Amino acid sequence: MHIFPQLRKLEEKYADELAVIGVHSAKFPNEKYADNVLLAAQRYELQHPIVNDAEFQVWRQYACRAWPTLMFVDPTGKVIGKHEGELPYEAFDDLLGRMIAEFDEQGMIDRRSLNLKPEAAAQSALAFPGKALADGPGNRLFIADTNHNRIVITDLDGQAQAIIGSGAADFKDGDYAASAFNHPQGMELVGDTLYVADTENHAIRRVNLTAGIVDTIAGTGEQGHDRRAAGPGPQVALSSPWDLTHHEGTLYIAMAGNHQLWRLSLAANPSDVMVCPHAGTGGENIDNGPLATATLAQPSGITVGKDRGDSAILYFADSETSSIRSAGIDPATGRVATLVGIDLFAFGDRDGVEHHVRLQHPIGIEWHQGELFIADTYNHKIKKVLPLTRSVQTVLGSGAAGRHDGAGKLAAFSEPSGLSFAVFDDDRSPLLYIADTNNHAIRVADLTADAVRTLELRGL
């Protein structure tokens, strides 16, 4: 998925010369269904045709071994090149430019329009919301309205209060109306400052909620490929930051594109903000050990909790290994460990203990009163993880993709991706707010009453 923005730019630049055909050879069972493939295409705003290669027939015919694999085909239909893994935009652009020039000299390029029109996503108040952040004492809910390229602020009952971002997929600082995001995801609230993982801008944005101003504290706007980069935030290129959490003046980033966790020291002046890797070599796997030598696989959710000794620790959803893992805070002595999950290709839907547990591409994670709650995204469920016993149990969701309110395990979700508890100062029960991504909705769960409802958004 990290290659999609690059493809989009190339398709726009070479609209008359380049024809892209996506072949979807699914790793996870949930990704094999045609309806889910369509939703994914709409979520990533893909404009080219896609083949659902559910049985890996095309994969085998082209001798593919890795996701993604790029096959280059000349105007006569002959395969002339192959590339495994992601390719930096500059190299991709240079290669295509030279190919087009060569075939143009031979008069081989047909520039007639293919007249392909993708099926449009349904219009709704939200569009594939990726994450939500609840502020109980402040009676605020922050919603990453991802495909509308904005942050929506409502009260906890759904009444709109403000919209941050113009809605254009762009990279601009300024006031709420002038600023622009590109498919934002995770958020973190520190005092009256909201931090945003601006995923496709590969940046961390800062929102001064008092002044109504957005600025950039890390990232250049271009995707970075240096897994050891470090320095002042605005000078370091990031790679698909997906989620954020905060502890004692440091922001921790689930850097999905680099298969790493990064840390960012907060400061008032952006030039004084320092960013660097925190955990993971950048290799994609599930190796535990010291922070610098461990491997992760597309971490997409992160939260701060407590370990056995009651010290602060990072917990994260390692999506491609379908695992829940931990990472120490101390850069010198911290280690990465796995609570549940065993392999890049071990997934399913099984509650239980330790290595018997199976998840399917979890994306969201939240610490609450000594327990972890996770969005087991491709299983369409919300589950609870007990770190001390490394046990997992389903608390919400039937497992069938859909949209149904009601009792916890009878409710239906569709690829929920973000979780956040609203905890109140009075005797009200905490409420769990869920970004139900493919339903374009925010769901609210009262775990005490074992009830799920859909938040009615007003004023958008």
C-alpha positions in Angstrom: 0.0 0.0 0.0 3.0 2.3 0.5 3.6 2.3 -3.2 0.1 3.6 -4.1 0.9 7.3 -3.7 3.9 6.9 -6.0 1.8 5.1 -8.6 -0.9 7.8 -8.4 1.7 10.5 -9.2 3.1 8.5 -12.1 -0.4 7.7 -13.5 -1.1 11.4 -13.5 2.2 12.4 -15.0 2.1 9.8 -17.8 -1.7 9.7 -18.2 -1.5 9.1 -22.0 1.4 6.6 -22.0 1.2 4.5 -18.8 -1.5 1.8 -18.2 -1.4 0.3 -14.8 -3.2 -3.0 -14.0 -3.2 -4.1 -10.4 -3.1 -7.7 -9.5 -4.3 -8.4 -6.0 -2.9 -11.7 -4.7 -4.1 -11.6 -1.1 -2.1 -12.7 1.8 -4.9 -12.5 4.4 -8.3 -14.4 3.9 -10.2 -11.2 4.5 -8.5 -9.6 1.5 -9.7 -12.3 -0.9 -13.4 -11.3 -1.1 -14.3 -9.1 -4.1 -16.4 -6.7 -1.9 -13.4 -6.1 0.3 -11.1 -5.6 -2.7 -13.4 -2.9 -4.0 -13.5 -1.2 -0.6 -9.7 -1.2 -0.4 -9.4 0.2 -3.9 -11.8 3.0 -2.9 -10.0 3.6 0.4 -6.7 4.0 -1.4 -8.3 5.9 -4.3 -7.0 3.7 -7.0 -8.1 4.6 -10.5 -6.7 1.6 -12.4 -8.4 -1.8 -13.0 -7.6 -4.6 -10.5 -7.6 -8.3 -10.9 -8.6 -10.3 -7.9 -6.0 -13.1 -8.0 -7.6 -14.9 -5.1 -6.1 -18.3 -6.1 -2.6 -16.9 -6.9 -2.8 -18.0 -10.5 -1.3 -14.7 -11.9 1.2 -14.7 -9.1 2.5 -18.1 -10.1 2.5 -17.3 -13.8 4.7 -14.3 -13.3 6.9 -16.1 -10.7 6.2 -13.5 -8.0 7.9 -13.9 -4.6 7.2 -10.6 -2.8 4.7 -7.9 -2.2 4.8 -5.6 -4.1 6.2 -7.0 -7.4 6.3 -4.6 -10.3 6.2 -6.2 -13.8 7.1 -3.9 -16.8 5.3 -4.9 -20.0 6.1 -3.3 -23.4 3.5 -2.1 -25.9 3.5 -5.5 -27.6 2.7 -7.3 -24.4 6.2 -8.6 -23.7 7.6 -8.6 -20.1 10.8 -6.5 -20.2 11.5 -6.0 -16.5 10.7 -7.0 -12.9 11.2 -5.3 -9.6 10.5 -6.8 -6.2 9.7 -4.4 -3.3 9.1 -0.7 -3.2 10.9 1.6 -5.6 11.6 5.3 -4.8 9.6 7.7 -6.9 12.6 9.3 -8.5 14.0 6.0 -9.7 10.5 4.9 -10.8 10.0 8.1 -12.7 13.4 8.0 -14.4 12.9 4.4 -15.5 9.4 5.1 -17.0 10.6 8.3 -18.7 13.4 6.4 -20.5 11.0 3.5 -21.5 8.5 5.9 -22.9 11.1 7.9 -24.9 12.5 4.6 -26.3 9.1 3.2 -27.4 8.0 6.7 -28.7 11.0 6.7 -31.1 9.7 3.5 -32.5 6.1 4.8 -32.8 4.8 2.0 -30.6 2.8 4.0 -28.0 -1.0 4.2 -28.5 -2.2 7.3 -26.7 -5.9 6.7 -27.1 -7.9 6.9 -23.9 -8.9 3.6 -22.3 -12.1 5.2 -20.9 -11.8 3.4 -17.6 -14.1 4.7 -14.8 -13.6 3.3 -11.3 -16.7 2.6 -9.2 -17.1 5.6 -6.9 -17.4 5.2 -3.2 -20.7 6.1 -1.5 -20.9 9.7 -0.2 -21.1 10.0 3.5 -20.2 12.4 6.3 -17.0 10.6 6.9 -14.8 8.7 4.4 -12.9 5.7 5.6 -12.0 7.2 9.1 -8.8 5.6 10.2 -8.4 6.6 13.8 -10.4 8.4 16.6 -9.2 10.1 19.8 -11.6 10.7 22.7 -11.1 13.4 25.4 -13.5 12.6 28.2 -12.8 15.5 30.5 -12.9 18.0 27.6 -16.0 16.4 26.0 -14.2 16.2 22.6 -13.8 13.6 20.0 -11.1 14.0 17.3 -11.7 11.9 14.1 -9.2 11.3 11.4 -11.6 11.6 8.5 -8.9 10.0 6.4 -10.2 10.1 2.8 -11.7 13.6 3.3 -8.1 14.6 4.2 -9.2 16.4 7.4 -9.6 16.2 11.2 -13.1 16.5 12.5 -13.7 17.7 16.1 -17.1 16.9 17.7 -18.3 16.6 21.2 -18.7 13.1 22.5 -22.3 13.0 21.4 -21.4 13.8 17.8 -22.1 17.5 17.5 -19.5 19.1 15.2 -17.3 21.7 16.7 -14.6 22.3 14.1 -13.0 21.0 11.0 -9.2 21.1 10.6 -8.0 21.1 7.0 -9.3 22.3 3.7 -10.1 18.7 2.4 -7.6 18.9 -0.4 -5.0 16.2 -0.4 -2.1 18.7 0.0 0.7 19.7 2.4 0.0 23.1 3.8 0.4 24.8 7.2 -1.9 27.6 8.4 -5.2 28.1 10.0 -7.9 25.4 10.0 -9.4 26.4 6.7 -6.1 26.9 4.8 -4.1 24.0 6.1 -4.1 20.7 4.3 -3.5 17.0 5.1 -3.0 13.9 3.0 -4.8 10.9 4.4 -4.2 11.5 8.1 -4.3 8.6 10.6 -3.3 8.5 14.3 -3.5 11.4 16.7 -2.3 12.3 20.2 -3.5 15.0 22.5 -1.0 16.7 24.8 -2.5 19.5 26.8 -4.3 21.7 24.2 -2.1 20.6 21.3 -3.1 17.8 18.9 -0.4 15.9 17.1 -1.4 14.2 13.8 0.3 11.4 11.8 -0.2 12.8 8.3 0.4 9.5 6.6 0.7 10.2 2.9 2.5 13.5 3.6 5.0 11.4 5.6 4.9 14.1 8.3 3.9 14.8 11.9 1.6 17.9 12.1 0.9 19.9 15.2 -2.4 21.6 15.8 -2.6 24.5 18.3 -6.2 24.1 19.4 -6.3 27.4 21.2 -4.9 29.5 18.3 -6.4 27.3 15.5 -3.1 26.9 13.7 -1.5 23.9 12.1 2.3 23.5 11.5 4.7 20.7 10.7 7.2 19.5 13.2 8.7 16.5 11.4 8.9 15.2 7.8 9.7 16.9 4.5 6.5 15.9 2.6 8.4 13.2 0.7 8.7 9.6 1.6 12.0 8.7 3.3 13.9 5.5 2.8 16.7 5.9 5.3 16.0 3.6 8.3 18.7 5.2 10.4 18.0 8.9 9.7 18.1 11.3 12.7 18.1 15.0 13.2 15.8 18.1 13.4 12.3 17.0 12.7 11.6 19.2 9.6 14.8 18.0 7.9 14.2 14.2 8.3 12.0 12.4 5.7 9.6 9.9 7.3 7.8 6.9 5.8 4.0 6.5 6.3 3.6 7.4 10.0 0.4 5.6 11.1 -0.1 6.2 14.8 1.2 8.2 17.8 1.4 8.0 21.5 3.1 10.3 24.1 5.1 9.8 27.2 7.0 12.4 29.3 7.7 14.9 26.5 8.4 12.3 23.8 6.1 11.4 20.9 6.4 7.8 19.8 5.5 7.0 16.2 4.3 3.7 14.6 6.3 4.2 11.3 4.5 1.6 9.2 6.4 2.3 6.0 9.8 1.6 7.6 8.7 -1.3 9.8 10.0 0.6 12.8 9.0 2.7 15.8 10.4 6.2 16.0 10.6 8.8 18.7 10.3 12.5 18.5 11.3 14.9 21.3 8.8 17.7 21.6 9.8 21.4 21.6 8.0 24.7 21.0 10.3 25.6 18.1 10.0 23.0 15.2 13.7 23.3 14.5 14.4 22.1 18.0 12.3 19.0 17.6 14.5 15.9 17.2 13.4 12.7 15.6 15.1 9.3 15.2 14.4 5.5 15.1 13.5 3.9 18.4 13.0 0.2 17.6 13.5 -2.0 14.7 16.2 -2.5 12.0 13.7 -1.8 9.2 13.7 -5.4 8.2 10.2 -7.0 8.0 9.8 -9.8 10.4 9.0 -10.7 14.1 12.4 -11.0 15.8 12.5 -10.0 19.5 15.5 -8.6 21.4 17.2 -5.2 21.9 15.5 -2.3 20.3 18.2 -1.8 17.7 18.2 -5.4 16.5 14.6 -6.4 16.6 12.4 -6.6 13.5 8.9 -5.4 13.1 6.3 -5.6 10.3 4.2 -2.6 9.5 3.3 -1.4 13.0 0.0 0.5 12.7 -1.1 1.2 16.2 0.7 2.3 19.3 -0.1 3.1 23.0 1.7 3.5 26.3 0.9 1.1 29.1 2.5 -0.6 32.1 4.7 -3.6 32.3 4.9 -6.3 35.1 7.0 -3.9 37.2 4.5 -1.0 36.7 6.9 0.9 34.5 5.8 2.6 31.3 6.2 0.5 28.2 5.1 0.8 24.6 2.6 -1.7 23.2 2.0 -1.8 19.4 -0.1 -3.6 16.8 2.3 -5.2 14.4 -0.1 -5.6 11.5 1.7 -7.8 9.0 2.7 -10.4 11.6 -0.9 -10.3 13.1 0.7 -9.8 16.5 0.7 -7.6 19.6 4.1 -6.6 20.8 5.9 -4.4 23.3 8.9 -2.2 23.3 10.8 -0.6 26.2 11.0 3.1 26.6 14.7 3.3 27.5 16.8 3.6 24.2 19.8 1.9 25.9 18.2 -1.0 27.7 14.8 -1.4 26.1 13.8 -4.6 24.3 11.1 -5.7 22.0 8.9 -8.7 23.0 5.9 -10.4 21.6 2.7 -10.9 23.6 0.7 -12.9 21.0 1.6 -13.7 17.4 4.3 -15.9 15.9 5.0 -15.4 12.3 4.4 -13.3 9.1 2.2 -16.0 7.8 0.4 -17.2 10.9 -3.0 -15.6 11.2 -6.7 -16.4 11.9 -9.4 -15.8 14.4 -8.7 -17.7 17.6 -8.9 -16.5 21.2 -6.7 -18.2 23.8 -3.3 -17.9 25.4 0.2 -17.1 24.1 1.2 -19.0 20.9 -2.3 -20.5 20.5 -3.8 -17.1 19.7 -4.5 -16.0 16.1 -5.3 -12.5 14.9 -5.7 -11.1 11.4 -4.0 -7.8 10.7 -4.8 -5.8 13.8 -4.4 -2.0 13.3 -5.8 -0.3 16.5 -4.6 -0.6 20.1 -5.5 1.2 23.3 -4.4 0.7 26.9 -7.1 0.9 29.6 -7.0 0.0 33.3 -4.3 -2.6 33.0 -5.7 -4.2 29.8 -5.1 -3.8 26.1 -7.9 -3.4 23.6 -7.2 -4.1 20.0 -9.0 -3.6 16.7 -8.5 -7.0 15.1 -9.2 -5.4 11.9 -9.5 -8.1 9.3 -11.6 -10.2 11.7 -14.0 -7.3 12.2 -13.7 -7.6 16.0 -12.6 -5.8 19.1 -10.6 -8.0 21.4 -9.0 -7.7 24.8 -5.4 -8.7 25.6 -4.2 -9.3 29.1 -0.4 -8.5 29.0 0.4 -10.5 32.2 -1.1 -13.7 31.0 -0.7 -13.1 27.2 -4.3 -14.1 26.8 -6.9 -12.8 24.3 -10.7 -12.8 24.2 -13.2 -11.2 21.9 -15.3 -8.5 23.5 -17.2 -6.9 20.6 -18.1 -8.1 17.1 -19.7 -11.2 15.6 -16.8 -11.6 13.1 -19.0 -11.0 10.1 -18.4 -7.8 8.2 -21.4 -5.6 8.4 -23.0 -2.7 10.4 -25.2 -3.7 13.2 -25.7 -2.2 16.7 -26.7 -4.0 19.8 -25.2 -6.4 22.3 -21.4 -6.6 22.1 -20.8 -9.9 20.4 -23.8 -9.5 18.1 -22.7 -6.2 16.8 -21.1 -6.1 13.4 -18.1 -3.9 12.2 -16.3 -3.6 8.9 -12.5 -3.4 9.3 -12.4 -1.3 12.5 -9.0 0.4 12.7 -8.9 2.9 15.6 -9.8 2.8 19.3 -9.9 5.4 22.0 -11.5 5.4 25.5 -13.3 8.4 26.9 -12.7 8.3 30.6 -14.8 10.7 32.7 -14.1 12.5 36.0 -17.5 11.5 37.4 -19.1 8.1 38.0 -20.0 7.5 34.3 -18.8 4.3 32.7 -15.9 4.8 30.2 -16.9 4.7 26.6 -14.9 3.1 23.8 -15.0 5.0 20.5 -14.2 2.9 17.4 -13.2 4.1 14.0 -15.3 1.7 11.9 -13.3 2.3 8.7 -15.2 0.6 6.0 -18.6 1.6 7.4 -17.5 5.3 7.3 -18.7 5.6 10.9 -17.8 6.0 14.5 -19.2 3.4 16.8 -19.5 3.7 20.6 -19.3 0.8 23.0 -20.4 0.8 26.6 -18.5 -2.3 27.9 -20.3 -2.2 31.2 -23.7 -2.4 29.5 -22.3 -4.6 26.7 -23.9 -2.4 24.1 -22.7 -0.9 20.8 -24.3 2.0 19.0 -23.4 4.2 16.0 -22.5 7.8 16.8 -24.9 10.2 15.1 -22.8 13.0 13.6 -24.5 16.4 13.4 -23.4 19.6 11.8 -21.0 18.2 9.2 
